[in-house]
């Protein structure tokens, strides 16, 4: 049986730590923080399987979450893109907020389509994998975007959960920007005890430690937060 025969439909999200390269020169304990973040991600997956999101767990979704060095990969096989993408948006919002608090911010992308995972060997192949891999580090902002394959499904299904996704002009690493759905992590940030001033303090601290090429990421992030809540930019 070849890999194509083993492929199934589902959602896949790649997240990686912004500026991980040489982070050990700028931070005393990045590995400990990443291990804690990976543990948090695994706990989220366990909670989902135990009914954390009752409406979604009723559909039998079983997310897999795995840390790979400075990356976190989430995948959920499901023939129903609406519920799979909603679940990934829920998980990603929690991870983005927690990663900023830990000062190892994440950036990523979610795709939907066919793929195959050889879990024992940490190997993933398929159209959805290619889509997520092309997008996950292509923009200059903390957060998670929906790739074209995911956006197409969301448009066809009339996704109506604004507390999870917001359409935004995402600043790209190259010149210009691109419109895409982004996870609405500012909504979850507001549900925590922290406020905008706390976020700006965290982002300023991370910007001071960032490589020169990465500094604009943090200003773009606060601009996204302000856009979500309609504040002056």
C-alpha positions as CSV (number, residue, x, y, z in Angstrom):
1,X,0.0,0.0,0.0
2,X,1.5,3.4,-1.0
3,X,1.2,6.7,0.9
4,X,-1.7,7.9,-1.3
5,X,-3.8,5.0,-0.2
6,X,-3.2,5.9,3.5
7,X,-4.1,9.5,3.3
8,X,-7.2,10.8,5.0
9,X,-8.8,14.3,5.2
10,X,-8.3,16.5,8.1
11,X,-6.9,19.7,9.6
12,X,-3.2,20.3,10.3
13,X,-1.5,23.2,12.0
14,X,2.2,24.0,12.1
15,X,3.4,26.5,14.8
16,X,7.0,27.5,15.4
17,X,8.8,29.7,17.9
18,X,9.6,33.1,16.4
19,X,13.4,33.8,16.6
20,X,14.3,30.4,18.1
21,X,17.7,30.5,16.3
22,X,20.3,31.7,18.8
23,X,17.5,32.3,21.4
24,X,19.9,30.8,23.9
25,X,22.0,33.9,23.5
26,X,19.1,36.2,24.5
27,X,17.2,34.1,27.1
28,X,18.4,32.0,30.1
29,X,15.9,29.1,29.9
30,X,14.2,28.9,26.5
31,X,14.2,25.1,26.5
32,X,12.4,24.9,29.9
33,X,9.8,27.3,28.6
34,X,9.3,25.4,25.4
35,X,8.9,22.1,27.3
36,X,6.3,23.8,29.5
37,X,4.5,25.1,26.4
38,X,4.6,21.6,24.8
39,X,3.2,20.2,28.1
40,X,0.4,22.7,27.9
41,X,-0.4,21.8,24.3
42,X,-0.5,18.1,25.2
43,X,-2.9,18.8,28.1
44,X,-5.2,20.7,25.8
45,X,-5.4,17.6,23.5
46,X,-6.2,15.5,26.5
47,X,-9.0,17.9,27.6
48,X,-10.5,17.8,24.2
49,X,-10.6,14.0,24.2
50,X,-12.2,14.2,27.6
51,X,-14.9,16.5,26.6
52,X,-13.3,20.0,27.2
53,X,-15.2,21.4,24.1
54,X,-18.4,19.5,24.5
55,X,-19.9,20.6,21.2
56,X,-16.8,19.5,19.3
57,X,-16.1,16.3,21.3
58,X,-19.6,15.1,20.5
59,X,-18.4,14.8,16.9
60,X,-15.6,12.4,17.8
61,X,-12.7,14.7,17.1
62,X,-9.4,13.4,18.5
63,X,-6.6,15.9,18.0
64,X,-3.0,14.8,18.0
65,X,-0.4,17.3,19.3
66,X,3.3,16.8,19.1
67,X,6.4,18.9,19.8
68,X,9.3,18.8,17.3
69,X,12.1,20.9,18.7
70,X,11.0,24.5,18.3
71,X,7.7,23.4,16.5
72,X,4.3,22.2,17.6
73,X,2.2,20.2,15.2
74,X,-1.5,19.6,15.6
75,X,-3.5,17.3,13.4
76,X,-7.0,16.0,13.4
77,X,-8.4,13.6,10.9
78,X,-12.1,14.4,10.1
79,X,-14.3,14.4,7.0
80,X,-16.0,17.5,8.5
81,X,-13.8,20.5,7.9
82,X,-16.0,22.9,9.8
83,X,-15.6,21.1,13.2
84,X,-11.9,20.2,12.6
85,X,-11.0,23.8,11.7
86,X,-13.0,25.2,14.6
87,X,-11.2,22.8,17.0
88,X,-7.8,23.9,15.7
89,X,-8.7,27.6,16.1
90,X,-9.8,26.9,19.7
91,X,-6.5,25.1,20.5
92,X,-4.3,27.7,18.6
93,X,-5.8,30.7,20.4
94,X,-4.9,29.1,23.8
95,X,-1.4,28.3,22.6
96,X,-0.7,31.8,21.2
97,X,-1.7,33.5,24.4
98,X,0.3,31.1,26.5
99,X,3.3,31.4,24.3
100,X,3.4,35.1,24.6
101,X,3.1,34.9,28.4
102,X,6.1,32.5,28.3
103,X,7.9,35.0,26.0
104,X,8.5,32.3,23.3
105,X,5.8,33.6,20.8
106,X,4.4,31.3,18.2
107,X,3.5,31.8,14.5
108,X,1.7,29.3,12.4
109,X,-0.8,28.2,9.8
110,X,-3.7,25.8,9.6
111,X,-4.6,23.8,6.4
112,X,-7.3,21.3,5.5
113,X,-7.0,18.5,3.0
114,X,-5.6,15.0,2.6
115,X,-2.4,13.9,4.4
116,X,-0.7,10.9,6.0
117,X,1.2,10.7,9.2
118,X,3.8,8.0,10.0
119,X,3.8,8.9,13.6
120,X,6.5,6.5,14.7
121,X,8.9,8.3,12.4
122,X,7.7,11.9,12.7
123,X,6.9,11.9,9.0
124,X,4.0,13.8,7.4
125,X,3.1,14.0,3.7
126,X,0.2,15.3,1.6
127,X,-1.3,18.4,0.1
128,X,-2.4,19.8,3.5
129,X,1.1,19.3,4.9
130,X,2.6,21.2,1.9
131,X,0.0,24.0,2.3
132,X,0.7,24.5,6.0
133,X,4.5,24.3,5.5
134,X,4.4,27.0,2.9
135,X,2.5,29.4,5.1
136,X,3.4,28.9,8.7
137,X,6.4,31.2,8.8
138,X,5.6,33.5,5.8
139,X,4.2,36.5,7.7
140,X,5.5,39.0,10.2
141,X,3.1,38.7,13.1
142,X,2.4,36.5,16.1
143,X,-0.6,34.3,15.4
144,X,-2.0,31.6,13.2
145,X,-3.5,32.1,9.7
146,X,-5.8,29.9,7.7
147,X,-4.1,28.8,4.5
148,X,-6.0,28.9,1.1
149,X,-7.1,25.3,1.5
150,X,-8.7,26.0,5.0
151,X,-10.1,29.4,3.9
152,X,-11.8,27.7,0.9
153,X,-13.6,25.3,3.3
154,X,-14.6,28.1,5.7
155,X,-16.1,30.1,2.8
156,X,-18.0,27.1,1.5
157,X,-19.4,26.3,4.9
158,X,-20.2,29.9,6.0
159,X,-18.2,29.7,9.2
160,X,-19.9,32.1,11.7
161,X,-17.8,32.1,14.8
162,X,-16.2,35.6,14.9
163,X,-14.8,35.0,18.4
164,X,-12.5,32.4,16.8
165,X,-11.5,34.0,13.4
166,X,-11.1,37.4,11.9
167,X,-10.3,38.5,8.4
168,X,-7.1,40.6,8.3
169,X,-4.5,42.0,6.0
170,X,-1.5,40.0,7.2
171,X,2.0,41.6,6.8
172,X,4.2,39.2,4.9
173,X,7.9,38.6,5.3
174,X,8.3,39.8,1.8
175,X,6.8,43.2,0.7
176,X,3.1,43.6,1.0
177,X,0.3,41.8,2.7
178,X,-2.3,39.2,2.1
179,X,-5.9,38.9,3.3
180,X,-6.7,35.8,5.2
181,X,-8.6,34.5,8.2
182,X,-6.5,34.7,11.4
183,X,-7.3,33.2,14.8
184,X,-8.8,35.7,17.1
185,X,-6.4,35.3,20.0
186,X,-7.1,38.9,21.3
187,X,-10.6,37.7,22.2
188,X,-9.1,35.0,24.5
189,X,-6.5,37.5,25.8
190,X,-9.4,39.7,27.0
191,X,-10.9,36.7,28.8
192,X,-7.7,36.3,30.9
193,X,-6.9,38.6,33.8
194,X,-4.4,40.4,31.5
195,X,-5.2,43.6,29.5
196,X,-3.8,45.5,26.6
197,X,-1.1,47.3,28.7
198,X,0.1,43.9,29.9
199,X,0.3,42.7,26.3
200,X,2.2,45.8,25.2
201,X,4.7,45.4,28.0
202,X,5.3,41.7,27.0
203,X,5.7,42.6,23.3
204,X,8.1,45.5,24.1
205,X,10.2,43.2,26.2
206,X,10.3,40.5,23.4
207,X,11.1,43.2,20.8
208,X,14.1,44.4,22.8
209,X,15.5,40.8,22.8
210,X,14.6,40.1,19.2
211,X,16.9,39.9,16.2
212,X,16.8,43.1,14.1
213,X,14.8,41.4,11.3
214,X,12.2,40.2,13.8
215,X,11.5,43.5,15.7
216,X,8.6,44.6,13.4
217,X,6.7,41.4,14.3
218,X,5.9,42.7,17.7
219,X,4.5,46.1,16.5
220,X,2.5,44.3,13.9
221,X,1.0,42.1,16.6
222,X,-0.2,45.0,18.8
223,X,-1.7,46.5,15.6
224,X,-3.6,43.3,15.0
225,X,-4.9,43.4,18.6
226,X,-6.1,47.0,18.2
227,X,-7.7,46.2,14.9
228,X,-9.7,43.4,16.5
229,X,-11.1,45.7,19.1
230,X,-11.5,48.7,16.8
231,X,-9.0,50.9,18.7
232,X,-7.0,53.6,17.0
233,X,-3.8,52.3,15.4
